[in-house]
Amino acid sequence: MEKNIDKKRLYIFISVVFILSWGWTAIIPLTGDKYGSTNSLIILSVLMLIPTLSSILTRLLTKEGFKNMYLKPRFKKNMKYYLTAYFMTNVFIILGGIVFFMIFPKMLDLNLISLNDLLQSQGIDVDAKIVLIVQFAQAILIGPIINIIFTLGEEIGWRGYLLQKLCKQLSVKKSIIISGIIWGIWHAPIIAMGHNYGTGYVGAPWLGIFAMIVFCIFVGSYLSYLTIKTKSVIPAGIAHSAMNAFAGFGLMICKGTANPFIGPSPTGIIGGCIFILVGIYCYIKVGKIENPFEKEVIINN
């Protein structure tokens, strides 16, 4: 009986999150705006809060209440996962960038010519090296928490609700794959607008949407592992925030126009090669963990 109720809640959540999210995103083209404008960036920032809003609405509509939201930090015995989320997420991006520039050494812009040209075109009279150092320091030190409210806005919905409900119906491994696919499809409208991959590529926007789904499966495996091991969505929120803050760093030292499907950003297959390996590792490891959602665990948040 409880399993059937959770299945109903799962379907309601998915319906609500897609209706609200895609409806909200439609404001951009309906108002004649374009991706990348100031208004569109505000809209997309609010978009990140909708998965949490959808989980709250689902809990209210189904009278589920607000237990098991996985909001407790649970630092005890879990600090290694917090440190992994905070520091290693950026390391994964850096290592992926190193692999990219080892394969394409001619694209490494050590003289920061491209960055300097960009700064000049925007009327910014600052040494490109100073900008690079400041951006790097900020991304490493405060990147993991600089937009934590928005990344938790996603994680409370995806890992804190969707993954939990899927795991009550299926195995953890199947749940991670399905939640990653759903998460990736959720990005479809903004991918079609040019997010991550642009718009002028062969197979647009379907190739970009497919690439995003694949990316979300691997990264989702990493974020799901952090959530399951700590019984908290906070480490996943930290890792998600770190990734968002540091993802574009490789482009700052890239010469010419890089193929976004390849790298150096982690959404490219080479730039994201470390995330692929980490995702596979977490997927294998999580299969050896007892499903934490099979029995309802009362967590007072």
N, C-alpha and C positions, 0 to 999 in steps of 0.2 A: 504493500500500500504506500509506504513512505517513498519507495523507489519511483512509483508512478507519479506521485506528487512532485518529486524532484525533477522528473522528466518534463512535466508541465511547466515548472518554473524555468527550466532550461530553455524551452521553446519561447516562453514569454520574454525572457531576457534577450535572446537573440533577435526576436522581432522588434522589441523596443529599441535596442541599441542601434540597429540598422535603420529603422524609420527615423529616429531622432538624429543620428549622425549624418546620414545621407541627405536628409531634409535640410539640416543646418548647413552642410557643405554647399548645397545647391544655391545658397544665398549669393555666393561669389559670382557664378555665371549669370544668375538671374538679375543681378544688379549691374551687369555689364563690366564687372571688375575682372581682374586677371590675377592668376597665381603669382605671388611675389610682391604684390602691393602691400602697403601698410595695413589696409582694411582686411585683406585676405589673411595676413599673418595673425591678426587679432582673432579672426574667425577660426583659424586652425588651432590657435592656442586654446580657445574655449572648447573646440572639438575634442581635445584630449581629456576633458572632464566628463564627457558624456557617458563613457562606459561605467564610471562610478555612479553617475546619476541614474543610469538605466538599472543598475543593480539595486539601488535604493528604491526606485519605483517598483521593481519586481517584488522586492521584499514587502513593500506596502500593499501592492495589489493582491498578493497571495497570502498575506498575513503571516509571513515567515518570521518576521522580527529581525533583529540585528545581531544575532549570535553568529559566531564563526566568520567574522569579517576579516580575520587574520591581520588585525591592526596593532596588536601588541608587539613591541619591539623584540622581546625575547632575546636579550643580549647574552644571557647566561648560556655558556657552552656553544654559543653561535658566533663569537667574534670573528672567527676565521672566515665565515661566510660574508660578514659585513666588510671585512678588509678586502676580500676578493671582489665584492661588488664595487667598493670604493676605488681601489687602486688597479686591480687586474683587468677590469673592463677596458680601461685606457691602454693598458699594456697589450691587450689583444689587438686593439686598433693599430697601435704603433707597429707591432710585429707584422700585421697584415700589410701595412704601408711599406715596411722594409722589404718584404717579399716582392711587392709590386715594383719597387724601384730597382731591385736586383734584376728583375726580369726586363724592365724597361729603363735602364740607367740614363738614357738620353732625355728622359722626361723629368729627371730630378733637377730642380732649379735652385742650386745652392746660392746663386747670386741674387735670388729673389726678384728677378726681372719682372715676372708676371705680377707678383704681388705689388711691387713698386708702381707698375703701370696702372694697376687697379686703384691704388691709393691716390695717384695723381689725377686719374679720371674723375674721382669723387671729391677732388679739391682738398685732400688731406695731406698736409705737408709734414709728414713724420717719417723718420727712417724706417724702412720696411723691416729691418732686423729687430728694432725695438718693438714694433707691432707684433712680430712673430713670437718673440720671447714673452711678451705680456699675455698674448693669447694662449700660448702653451702653458704658462704658469697658472692662469685662470682656469683653463680646462682641467688641469691635473688636480689643483687644490680645491677649487670650489665648484667645478663642473658637475660632480656627482650630486650636489645638493642645490645647485642654482635654480633649477626648475623642478624641484622635487614635488611640488604641489600638482603640477600638470602631469608628470610621469606617474605619480600615484593615482591621478585621475584615471589613467588607463589601467594600471596594475590592479587596483581594487576591483575593477570590473573583469579584466581578463584572467588574471591569476587568482584573485581572491574570490571570484564568483563563478565564472565560466569553467575554469579548470576544476574547481571543487565539484560543481554539478556534473561535469562529464565523468569525473573519476568515480562518482556514485553509480554510473551506468556502465562504464567500461573500465578496462585496465588503465593504469597510469600511462603506459606507453602510447596506447591508442588515443588517450585523452590529450596528451601533449601534441600529437600530430594534428588532431582535429582542431584543437584550440589555436594552433599555429596557422592552420588554413583559414579559419574564421577571422583571425586577427589580420592576416594578409589581405583577404577579400575586403575587409572593412576599409582598408586604405585605397581601394580601387578608384573612387572619384578624384582623390587628390593626386594619385599617380597619373590619371588621365589628364589632369591639369598641368603636369610637368614636375611634380614632386619627385626628387631623387634622380630620375632618369631623363628629364626633359620631355620634349614632344616630337622632335624631328628624326626619330629613329625608325628603321624598318620594323614593321609589326606593331607600331604604336596604336593604342595604348596597351594591347593585350600582352605583349612581351614584357612590358614593364610591370604589369599587374602580376604576371606569372613569377617574375624575378622577385617581386616583393613577397609573394606567398612563400617562396622557397626561403628567403631571408628570414621571414617571421617564424618559420618552422624551426630553423636552427637556433636563432636567438631566443625564441620562445622556450626551447628545450633548456637553455641555460637559465633563463629567468624562472622557469617552472621548478627547476632543480633547487635554486636558491629558496624559493617559496616553500617547497615541500620539506626541505631539510630544516628550515628555521620555524616553520608554521607561522610565517609572517610575510606580508607583501612588501614590507619596508625595504629589505635588501634588493628585491627586484626593482623597486622604485628608484633606489640609489643607482643601480647598474644601468637602468634605462636612462636616467638623467645624465650619467657619465657618458653614455654612448651618444646621446643627442648633442651634448656639449662638445665632444671631441671628434665627431664623425667627419666634419669638413676640414680638419686640420691638414690632411694630406694634400688637399687641393691648393693650399697656400704655398706649397713648395713644389708644385707640379708645373712643368713647362708645357705650354700649348694646351690643346683641348683633349682631355682624357675621355675615354669611352666609359661612361658611368656603369655599364654592365660588367666592366673589368676591374676598375679601381681608379685611384687609390682609396676611395671611400669604402667603408666596410659593407656597403650595399652592393659592391661589385664582387664578382666571384673570386678574384685574386686578392683584392683589398680585404675581403671578408673571409679569406681562407682559414684564418685562425679561429674565427667564430664558428666556422663549419666544423672544425676539429673539436672545439670545445662543446658545441652542441651535440655532436656524436658521442663524446665522452659522457656528458651529462645524461644523455638518453640511455646509454648502457648502464650507467650507475643507478639511475632512478628505477630501472627495471628490477633491481635487487632490493629495493626498499618496499616495505609493506605499505599498501595503499592507505594513506592517512585519512582518507575520506569515506572509507567503507562503513565505518561506524561514526555516528555523530559524536563529535567531541565538543563539549560545551566550553566555549572560550569567552570569558567576560572582557569585553573591550571597553 
